[in-house]
């Protein structure tokens, strides 16, 4: 038996206000005064001096605002890498991603492509990255995706939606400051929180489950129920708990895998550009057959927080478009094997997936 030798984030700082330590943390990593730190920041913070005034820019450092309205693309990674190479003579000292899952995934991908030749699409898959990435730091400003802890950077490419899964992907440093999540809109808070909840359900009900995954998954699951079945939404305590649930949920799938909701939401995302968190919710709402108890609780949480999911996304799709989504979903074989078992191809047919998509 060959066990996974899983890379973890080597350093993490946690606490309200710890974002203020970013400058002190990265200073020793500066290669020289000409080798900049590149800050990739969610453009929702443009003009928000409460956050931006605390970004420790010095020397030739560069701040690039990035919209998180769309899922990250391989072409976007290539453009950022080219922009950085053309702007700076010296290789950067590091990449710092400040934002949600989209920005964190872009930061991970850019740090890899600065030391590995070719285009981002060439690295979509498992263990295709040959050279260590440059130093990279993740600062989540929303909780749930687990992007801060995972060895994956999920990208939509020309042919597929698939992560760069590698030992060089995880951040070298993560800064967990729950205070940074205080202005997240309620619906967004719910969708990314449910991403975490769904991680737990898929991990805990999967055939890949083991004691490592279970210990993290159960903790994240309990935290999610505590947060989303109680009324304490916008409290500091709730922000703290969800940040920890996100971390534990990410760790839970590190040594197992996600399942049906993620596989199918990749299809929605690839064809329709549906954002990851809301896509997972739209799919999960129809997965009673696979996760009866999890879906029942999800519907309770959805009703409690008066969340209305979009309906009829797939109402006017052509057969070709359904085929495209089904192809993307079926290409994620480890997810299906985790969800259904080794013989998953016998029960997960194209017709079955099409019928499920038609409900969405």
Secondary structure, DSSP 8 states (H G I E B T S, - for coil): ---------SEEEESTTGGGGHHHHHHTT---TTS-EEEEEEGGGTT-HHHHTTS---TT-EEEEE--SS--BHHHHHHHHHHHHHH-SS--SEEEEEESHHHHHHHHHHHHHTTS-S-GGGG-EES---S----EEEEESS-SS-TTT-SEEEEE-SS-EEEEE-TT-S-SEEEE-GGGGTT--HHHHHHHHHHHHHHHHHHHTSTT--HHHHHHHHHHHHHHHHHHSSS--SSHHHHHHHHHHHHHHHHHHHTS---HHHHHHHHHHHHH---HHHHHHHHHTT-TTT-HHHHHHHHHHHHHTT------TTTT--HHHHHHHHHHHHT-HHHHHHHH-TTGGGT--HHHHHHHHHT-
